[in-house]
């Protein structure tokens, strides 16, 4: 980068369309003799080398890979410290800003309500949020915000979950629509207390209700159902969940997912007492890393404007692995059923409208489920997403493989980990199959 500004492009959020681990599906579970080996580093040499190389070279202060099978506890590959100036090692219980890895959690929360018959996947959201009943669409995407046409298709929950609602995103759009989103405070995310674009100088609306109401006043960028375009759709799902369930969004996640899954370290704010567990997030520019959001003074110690269902959570490698474990278990973790197997299968399947154009997008040649990318064909069963600070998490529900990488740097495109980590997991998995 040329300066200290934080430039988040499309590629900074997810740079590889094939990162979910091609070749994992359709394989039998590995023999117990392989899974029972005491050292995760022995089982996953490629992942181990990747983690160690990045930290030993000084490119990362610390990194944790959490890897597991079925209902077995996760194995840990950890190297480095909480920050470059810290002596505290990172581990499965360190805290990380997971940003867009929040989206699959929000998506699965919505799947619970679909499964309970409280909302239909193809039901117009205007049944619950009337202000979205008569939307307008830009004649030219990212063009004029006054040259508009009436939307022909109502926005549905399916559209919101799969980024096909036609909504915008201030980190994606350009021109007048981007400016309008920022002026209205429709920026559901935070990075630092420091004055660093694109978040500095923009005051986010103070509630999820106001976020939804103001968003309904914005023109759509695309006709609903016609184009995959990364958006604030999962943030709006949070408001839909509130209205449908009668419970505020943060409480819904806490009582329906975090509590039952045993995710005690996951939430939208870090308490002062837990601040020592929060890693430092770095801004990588000009070949060096500067503190962007130090753990001790993090913006996540403050209450957020509202719970950002698309990018707001802080979690630990152990906690996020428990979410993936629940999905791998068909909605069950331990002896607790968190959601039905049918809801998990639906949420991890391809929910994209057949009319959606995927050309030139991150998901071209793949599918998209409830807030996460899904594999098709030989890769069926794989579901997950990545975060703007470099984190990656995915599960293959066919074989029960869970994998997560936890690092903290922005923009994520500054390092090729989004491509290298899944490839390393696949390399190790392929070696296990041969050994078996």
C-alpha positions in Angstrom: 0.0 0.0 0.0 1.1 3.5 -0.6 -0.1 5.0 2.7 -1.7 4.0 6.0 -5.3 3.8 4.6 -7.2 0.6 4.9 -8.4 -0.3 1.4 -10.9 -3.2 1.5 -11.5 -4.5 -2.0 -13.6 -7.5 -3.1 -10.4 -9.6 -3.1 -9.5 -8.5 0.4 -12.5 -10.4 1.7 -12.2 -13.6 -0.2 -9.6 -14.0 -2.9 -9.9 -17.6 -4.1 -13.1 -19.1 -5.5 -11.8 -22.6 -4.7 -10.6 -22.1 -1.2 -13.1 -24.5 0.4 -11.0 -27.6 -0.1 -11.7 -29.3 -3.4 -11.5 -33.0 -3.3 -12.6 -33.4 0.3 -16.1 -34.7 -0.3 -16.9 -38.2 -1.3 -14.1 -39.8 0.8 -14.6 -42.2 3.6 -13.7 -41.1 7.1 -10.2 -41.8 8.0 -9.2 -44.8 10.2 -9.1 -44.3 13.9 -5.4 -45.0 14.0 -4.7 -41.8 12.1 -7.2 -39.7 14.0 -5.8 -41.0 17.4 -2.3 -39.8 16.8 -1.4 -37.5 19.7 0.3 -34.7 17.7 -1.8 -32.6 15.4 1.4 -31.3 13.9 2.3 -34.9 12.8 -1.1 -35.4 11.2 -1.0 -32.0 9.4 2.6 -31.3 8.3 1.6 -29.0 5.5 -0.6 -26.8 7.7 2.1 -26.9 10.4 4.8 -25.7 8.0 2.5 -23.0 6.8 1.7 -21.6 10.3 5.3 -21.9 11.4 6.8 -20.2 8.3 4.5 -17.2 8.5 5.3 -16.5 12.1 9.0 -17.4 11.9 9.4 -15.0 9.0 7.9 -12.2 10.9 5.0 -11.7 8.6 2.5 -12.6 11.4 2.8 -12.1 15.1 0.8 -15.3 15.7 -1.4 -17.9 14.1 -3.6 -20.7 15.2 -5.0 -23.5 13.1 -7.9 -25.5 14.7 -8.5 -28.9 12.9 -10.9 -31.6 13.9 -13.0 -34.6 12.8 -16.6 -35.4 13.6 -17.3 -34.8 17.3 -13.6 -35.2 18.4 -12.0 -32.2 20.1 -10.0 -29.9 17.8 -6.3 -30.3 17.4 -4.2 -27.1 17.6 -1.3 -25.9 15.6 -0.2 -22.6 17.1 2.8 -20.4 16.8 3.7 -16.9 17.9 2.2 -14.4 20.3 -0.8 -12.2 20.8 1.1 -9.2 19.3 4.6 -8.5 18.0 5.4 -6.8 21.3 3.8 -9.5 23.5 5.3 -12.6 25.1 1.9 -14.3 25.6 1.5 -17.2 23.2 -1.6 -17.6 21.1 -3.7 -20.8 21.5 -7.3 -22.1 20.9 -8.6 -19.7 23.5 -7.2 -16.5 22.1 -9.7 -14.0 20.8 -10.0 -13.0 17.2 -12.1 -10.5 15.2 -13.8 -12.9 12.7 -15.6 -10.3 10.7 -17.5 -12.0 7.8 -17.2 -15.4 9.4 -20.1 -14.0 11.4 -22.3 -14.5 8.3 -22.6 -18.3 8.5 -23.7 -18.0 12.2 -26.3 -15.5 11.2 -27.4 -17.7 8.3 -27.8 -20.7 10.5 -29.8 -18.6 13.0 -32.2 -17.8 10.1 -32.4 -21.5 9.2 -33.7 -22.3 12.6 -36.7 -19.9 12.0 -37.3 -21.4 8.6 -37.2 -24.9 10.1 -39.8 -23.8 12.7 -42.1 -22.5 10.0 -41.9 -18.9 11.3 -40.6 -17.5 7.9 -40.4 -19.0 4.5 -37.2 -19.1 2.6 -38.9 -17.5 -0.4 -41.3 -15.3 1.6 -41.0 -11.5 1.0 -39.2 -9.8 3.9 -41.8 -7.0 3.5 -44.2 -9.3 5.3 -42.1 -8.5 8.4 -40.4 -5.3 7.3 -43.1 -3.3 5.4 -40.7 -0.6 4.3 -39.1 -3.0 1.8 -42.4 -3.5 0.0 -41.8 -1.1 -2.9 -38.1 -1.0 -3.6 -36.4 1.0 -6.4 -33.4 -0.2 -8.5 -30.6 1.8 -10.1 -31.0 1.9 -13.9 -27.2 1.7 -14.0 -25.5 -0.3 -11.1 -23.3 2.1 -9.1 -24.5 4.9 -11.4 -27.1 7.6 -10.7 -29.2 7.2 -7.5 -32.0 9.3 -9.0 -32.4 7.4 -12.3 -34.3 4.5 -10.9 -36.9 1.9 -11.8 -39.4 -0.1 -9.7 -38.1 -3.5 -8.5 -40.1 -6.3 -10.2 -39.3 -9.0 -7.6 -39.7 -8.7 -3.9 -36.7 -9.3 -1.7 -36.9 -12.7 0.1 -34.9 -14.3 2.9 -33.2 -16.5 0.2 -32.0 -13.4 -1.5 -30.6 -11.9 1.7 -28.8 -15.1 2.7 -27.1 -15.5 -0.7 -26.2 -11.9 -1.6 -28.7 -11.8 -4.4 -31.1 -9.2 -2.9 -29.5 -6.4 -4.9 -28.4 -4.6 -1.8 -25.2 -2.6 -1.7 -22.1 -2.6 0.5 -20.0 0.5 1.2 -16.8 -1.7 0.9 -18.0 -2.9 -2.6 -20.0 -0.2 -4.3 -18.6 2.9 -5.9 -19.8 6.4 -6.7 -23.1 8.0 -5.5 -24.5 4.8 -4.0 -21.4 4.3 -1.8 -21.6 7.9 -0.7 -25.3 7.6 0.1 -24.7 4.5 2.2 -21.9 6.2 4.2 -23.9 9.4 4.6 -26.8 7.4 6.0 -24.6 5.5 8.4 -25.1 2.2 6.7 -21.6 0.9 7.4 -22.1 -2.2 9.6 -18.6 -2.8 10.7 -15.7 -1.4 12.7 -11.9 -1.8 12.6 -10.3 0.6 15.0 -10.6 3.6 17.3 -7.9 5.2 15.1 -8.8 7.4 12.1 -8.2 4.9 9.3 -10.5 4.7 6.2 -12.9 3.3 5.2 -14.4 3.3 8.7 -13.1 6.7 10.0 -15.4 9.7 9.6 -18.5 7.5 9.2 -20.9 7.3 12.0 -22.9 4.1 11.9 -26.7 4.3 12.7 -27.3 3.5 16.4 -29.7 0.6 16.1 -30.5 -2.4 14.0 -34.0 -1.0 13.6 -32.7 2.3 12.2 -30.3 0.4 10.0 -33.1 -1.6 8.4 -35.3 1.5 8.0 -32.6 3.6 6.4 -31.6 0.7 4.1 -35.1 0.5 2.8 -34.8 4.1 1.6 -31.7 3.3 -0.5 -32.1 2.2 -4.1 -31.1 -1.4 -4.9 -28.0 -1.9 -7.0 -29.5 -4.9 -8.9 -32.9 -6.4 -9.4 -33.4 -9.0 -6.7 -32.5 -12.5 -7.7 -30.5 -11.5 -10.8 -26.9 -11.1 -9.6 -24.6 -12.3 -6.9 -23.2 -9.2 -5.3 -21.6 -9.1 -1.8 -23.8 -7.0 0.4 -25.2 -6.0 3.8 -27.8 -8.7 3.3 -26.7 -10.7 6.4 -26.8 -7.6 8.5 -30.4 -7.1 7.5 -31.1 -10.8 8.3 -30.4 -9.8 11.9 -33.3 -7.4 11.9 -35.5 -10.0 10.2 -34.6 -12.5 13.0 -35.6 -9.9 15.6 -39.0 -9.3 14.1 -39.8 -12.9 13.4 -38.6 -14.3 16.7 -39.6 -11.4 18.9 -36.2 -11.5 20.5 -33.3 -9.0 19.9 -30.7 -10.4 17.6 -27.8 -10.6 19.9 -29.9 -12.4 22.5 -31.2 -14.8 19.9 -27.6 -15.8 19.0 -26.6 -16.1 22.6 -29.6 -18.3 23.7 -30.0 -20.4 20.5 -26.5 -20.9 19.3 -23.7 -19.7 21.6 -25.1 -21.1 24.8 -26.1 -24.6 23.4 -22.9 -24.9 21.5 -20.8 -23.9 24.5 -19.4 -20.9 22.8 -18.7 -18.8 25.9 -16.1 -16.7 24.3 -18.1 -15.4 21.3 -20.0 -12.1 21.2 -20.2 -8.6 19.7 -18.2 -7.0 22.5 -15.1 -8.0 24.6 -15.4 -7.3 28.3 -12.5 -5.5 30.0 -11.7 -8.6 31.9 -11.3 -10.6 28.7 -9.2 -7.9 27.0 -5.9 -9.7 27.7 -7.1 -12.6 25.5 -7.8 -10.3 22.5 -5.1 -10.4 19.8 -3.8 -7.3 18.1 -5.0 -6.7 14.5 -2.4 -5.3 12.1 -2.5 -3.1 9.0 0.0 -4.5 6.5 1.4 -1.9 4.1 4.7 -1.2 2.4 6.0 -4.6 3.5 5.5 -3.9 7.2 2.8 -4.4 9.8 1.5 -1.6 12.1 -1.0 -2.0 14.9 -4.4 -1.2 13.6 -6.4 -2.3 16.6 -4.3 -3.3 19.7 -6.0 -5.8 22.0 -5.7 -3.6 25.1 -7.4 -0.6 23.5 -9.5 -2.3 20.9 -12.7 -0.8 19.5 -14.3 -4.2 20.4 -14.1 -3.2 24.1 -16.8 -0.7 23.3 -20.4 -1.7 22.7 -21.1 -1.7 18.9 -23.7 0.6 17.4 -25.7 -2.6 17.0 -25.0 -6.3 16.5 -23.6 -6.6 13.0 -24.8 -9.9 11.6 -22.5 -9.7 8.7 -19.2 -8.8 10.4 -19.5 -8.1 14.1 -18.3 -11.1 16.1 -15.2 -11.8 18.1 -14.6 -15.5 18.8 -11.9 -18.0 19.7 -10.6 -20.8 17.6 -12.1 -23.3 20.1 -15.5 -21.6 20.0 -15.7 -21.3 16.2 -14.7 -24.9 15.9 -17.6 -25.8 18.2 -20.0 -24.1 15.7 -18.4 -26.1 12.9 -18.6 -29.3 15.0 -22.3 -28.7 15.5 -22.8 -28.5 11.8 -20.7 -31.6 11.2 -22.9 -33.3 13.7 -26.1 -32.5 11.8 -27.1 -29.9 14.4 -26.0 -31.9 17.4 -23.0 -31.2 19.6 -22.3 -33.5 22.5 -25.8 -34.5 23.8 -27.3 -31.2 22.8 -29.4 -30.7 19.7 -28.9 -27.1 18.6 -30.8 -27.2 15.3 -32.5 -29.9 13.2 -30.5 -31.9 10.7 -32.9 -30.7 8.0 -32.1 -27.1 8.8 -28.3 -27.8 8.7 -28.7 -29.6 5.3 -30.7 -26.8 3.9 -28.4 -24.1 5.2 -25.3 -25.8 3.9 -26.8 -26.5 0.5 -26.9 -24.3 -2.6 -29.6 -21.8 -2.1 -28.8 -19.5 -5.0 -31.7 -18.5 -7.2 -31.4 -20.1 -10.6 -31.8 -16.7 -12.1 -28.7 -15.3 -10.4 -25.7 -14.3 -12.6 -22.5 -15.5 -11.0 -20.1 -14.5 -13.8 -17.0 -12.7 -12.6 -17.9 -13.2 -8.9 -16.1 -15.0 -6.0 -18.7 -17.8 -6.2 -18.6 -18.5 -10.0 -18.6 -22.3 -10.4 -19.7 -22.9 -6.9 -22.8 -22.4 -4.8 -23.9 -20.3 -1.8 -25.9 -21.3 1.2 -27.0 -19.5 4.4 -24.2 -16.9 4.6 -21.4 -19.1 3.3 -20.0 -20.6 0.1 -20.8 -24.2 -0.7 -19.1 -26.7 -2.9 -20.9 -28.4 -5.8 -20.4 -31.8 -7.4 -17.3 -33.5 -6.1 -17.0 -30.7 -3.4 -20.5 -31.1 -2.1 -20.8 -31.0 1.7 -18.2 -28.2 2.1 -19.5 -24.9 3.6 -17.8 -21.9 5.1 -16.5 -18.4 4.7 -13.6 -16.1 5.5 -13.1 -12.8 7.3 -11.6 -9.5 6.4 -8.8 -9.9 9.0 -7.5 -13.1 7.4 -9.5 -15.7 9.3 -10.9 -18.8 7.5 -13.4 -21.4 8.6 -15.0 -24.3 6.9 -16.6 -27.7 7.4 -17.2 -30.7 5.2 -20.4 -32.2 6.5 -20.0 -35.4 4.5 -16.8 -36.5 6.2 -16.9 -34.3 9.3 -13.7 -32.4 8.6 -13.5 -29.1 10.4 -10.8 -26.5 9.7 -10.1 -23.0 10.8 -7.2 -20.5 10.6 -7.0 -17.6 13.0 -4.8 -14.6 12.2 -5.2 -10.9 12.4 -4.1 -8.6 9.6 -5.8 -6.3 7.1 -6.4 -6.2 4.2 -6.6 -10.0 3.9 -5.3 -9.7 0.3 -1.9 -8.6 1.7 -1.0 -12.2 2.3 -2.1 -15.3 0.2 -3.3 -17.3 3.2 -6.9 -17.6 1.9 -5.4 -19.7 -0.9 -2.6 -21.4 1.0 -4.4 -22.6 4.0 -7.1 -24.7 2.3 -4.5 -26.1 -0.1 -2.4 -27.1 2.9 -5.4 -28.8 4.5 -6.1 -30.6 1.2 -2.5 -31.7 0.9 -2.5 -33.2 4.4 -5.9 -34.9 3.8 -4.7 -36.4 0.6 -1.6 -37.8 2.4 -3.8 -39.3 5.0 -6.0 -41.0 2.4 -2.9 -42.6 0.8 -1.6 -43.7 4.2 -4.9 -45.3 5.0 
